Amino acid sequence: MPVQDDVAEFAALLPRDGALLGLDLGEKTIGVAASDRMRAVASPLQTIRRRKFGQDAQALLAIATQREICGLVLGLPRNMDGSEGPRCQSTRAFARNLARLSDLPITFWDERLSTVAAERALLEADTSRRRRAEVIDHVAAAYILQGALDRLHHMQG
């Protein structure tokens, strides 16, 4: 199934209900978050240490199967001016490669400020520096996924 750039096209491919997985792709880690079946709330799940693409994809698809995921939302790291640099290209390539291994619909969500928002929330929660480093990626993934969930709900409303 081709990767959808448009969230509306992505939404059209989704069943009426079912959880989504949000991914924050970093160079060394992948933050993973999941929604509930009604797609109202995104929750941080875990951080995967990146290895080779095949191993990363296998880990992600195992989570998707275990949680009965019906779609994937990948954070797209645009530059602050909205342009796309090398990190966007690498995220798009990851999505294309993942689409070859799975029938799950995949889309992107602008993640420009997700890590900043996650860091702020963790600071407000008085999380230690060490703990922030451990959870920042999957908390950022939850921000990415929540943004997409809010957009999907707005489209239905």
C-alpha positions as CSV (number, residue, x, y, z in Angstrom):
1,M,0.0,0.0,0.0
2,P,1.4,3.4,-0.9
3,V,2.4,5.9,1.8
4,Q,-0.2,8.7,2.1
5,D,1.0,12.2,2.3
6,D,-2.5,13.5,2.9
7,V,-4.1,12.7,6.3
8,A,-7.6,12.7,4.7
9,E,-6.5,10.0,2.2
10,F,-4.9,8.1,5.1
11,A,-8.2,8.4,7.1
12,A,-10.2,7.0,4.2
13,L,-8.1,3.8,4.4
14,L,-8.7,3.2,8.1
15,P,-11.4,1.0,9.6
16,R,-14.1,2.7,11.7
17,D,-12.1,2.0,14.9
18,G,-8.8,0.6,15.8
19,A,-5.6,1.8,17.3
20,L,-2.8,3.7,15.5
21,L,0.9,3.6,16.2
22,G,2.9,6.9,16.2
23,L,6.7,6.8,15.5
24,D,9.4,9.4,16.2
25,L,12.3,8.3,14.0
26,G,15.7,9.4,15.4
27,E,19.1,8.5,14.1
28,K,19.8,6.1,17.1
29,T,16.3,5.4,18.4
30,I,12.6,5.1,17.4
31,G,10.1,6.5,19.8
32,V,6.8,4.5,19.8
33,A,3.4,5.6,21.0
34,A,0.0,3.9,20.6
35,S,-3.6,5.2,20.6
36,D,-6.6,3.6,22.1
37,R,-9.1,1.8,19.7
38,M,-11.3,4.9,19.6
39,R,-8.3,7.0,18.6
40,A,-8.9,9.6,21.3
41,V,-5.6,9.4,23.3
42,A,-2.0,8.7,22.4
43,S,0.1,7.1,25.0
44,P,3.9,6.7,25.1
45,L,4.9,3.1,24.7
46,Q,8.6,2.4,24.4
47,T,11.8,3.4,22.6
48,I,13.5,1.0,20.3
49,R,17.3,1.2,19.8
50,R,17.9,1.3,16.0
51,R,19.9,-1.4,14.4
52,K,19.4,-2.4,10.8
53,F,16.2,-1.5,8.9
54,G,15.1,-5.1,8.8
55,Q,15.4,-5.6,12.6
56,D,13.7,-2.2,13.3
57,A,10.8,-3.0,10.9
58,Q,10.4,-6.5,12.5
59,A,10.2,-4.9,16.0
60,L,7.7,-2.3,14.9
61,L,5.5,-4.8,13.0
62,A,5.6,-7.1,16.0
63,I,4.2,-4.3,18.2
64,A,1.6,-3.5,15.5
65,T,0.4,-7.1,15.4
66,Q,0.4,-7.5,19.2
67,R,-1.6,-4.3,19.7
68,E,-3.9,-4.8,16.6
69,I,-2.8,-1.6,15.0
70,C,-4.6,-0.4,11.9
71,G,-2.3,2.4,10.8
72,L,1.0,4.1,11.3
73,V,1.8,7.8,11.8
74,L,5.4,8.8,11.3
75,G,6.7,12.1,12.5
76,L,8.1,14.1,9.6
77,P,11.0,16.3,10.8
78,R,10.6,19.4,8.6
79,N,12.9,22.4,8.9
80,M,11.3,25.3,10.8
81,D,10.6,27.1,7.5
82,G,8.6,24.0,6.4
83,S,11.2,22.8,3.9
84,E,12.4,19.2,3.9
85,G,16.0,18.3,4.5
86,P,18.0,15.0,4.7
87,R,16.1,13.8,7.8
88,C,12.8,14.1,6.0
89,Q,14.2,12.1,3.1
90,S,15.4,9.4,5.4
91,T,11.9,9.3,7.1
92,R,10.2,9.0,3.8
93,A,12.6,6.2,2.7
94,F,11.9,4.4,6.0
95,A,8.1,4.7,5.3
96,R,8.4,3.4,1.7
97,N,10.5,0.4,2.9
98,L,8.1,-0.3,5.7
99,A,5.2,-0.2,3.3
100,R,6.8,-3.0,1.3
101,L,6.6,-5.2,4.4
102,S,3.1,-4.4,5.6
103,D,-0.4,-3.6,4.4
104,L,-0.9,-1.0,7.1
105,P,-1.7,2.5,5.9
106,I,1.1,4.9,6.7
107,T,1.0,8.7,6.8
108,F,3.2,11.5,8.1
109,W,2.6,14.2,10.7
110,D,4.7,17.4,11.0
111,E,6.8,16.9,14.1
112,R,8.6,20.2,14.2
113,L,7.9,21.0,17.8
114,S,7.1,17.6,19.3
115,T,10.4,17.0,21.0
116,V,10.3,20.6,22.4
117,A,6.8,20.0,23.7
118,A,7.7,16.6,25.2
119,E,10.8,18.1,26.9
120,R,8.7,20.9,28.4
121,A,6.1,18.4,29.7
122,L,8.7,16.3,31.3
123,L,10.4,19.3,32.9
124,E,7.0,20.5,34.2
125,A,6.6,17.0,35.7
126,D,9.9,17.4,37.4
127,T,11.4,14.4,35.6
128,S,15.1,13.8,36.3
129,R,17.6,14.4,33.4
130,R,18.4,10.7,33.2
131,R,14.7,9.7,33.1
132,R,14.0,12.4,30.5
133,A,16.7,10.9,28.3
134,E,15.1,7.5,28.6
135,V,11.6,8.5,27.8
136,I,11.9,11.6,25.5
137,D,11.6,9.7,22.2
138,H,8.4,7.8,23.0
139,V,6.9,10.9,24.7
140,A,7.6,12.8,21.5
141,A,6.0,10.0,19.5
142,A,2.9,10.4,21.6
143,Y,2.8,14.2,20.8
144,I,3.1,13.3,17.1
145,L,0.4,10.8,17.3
146,Q,-1.9,13.0,19.4
147,G,-1.6,15.7,16.7
148,A,-2.7,13.3,14.0
149,L,-5.5,11.9,16.2
150,D,-6.8,15.5,16.9
151,R,-6.8,16.2,13.2
152,L,-8.7,12.9,12.4
153,H,-11.3,13.8,15.0
154,H,-11.7,17.3,13.6
155,M,-12.2,15.9,10.1
156,Q,-15.0,13.6,11.4
157,G,-16.7,16.4,13.4
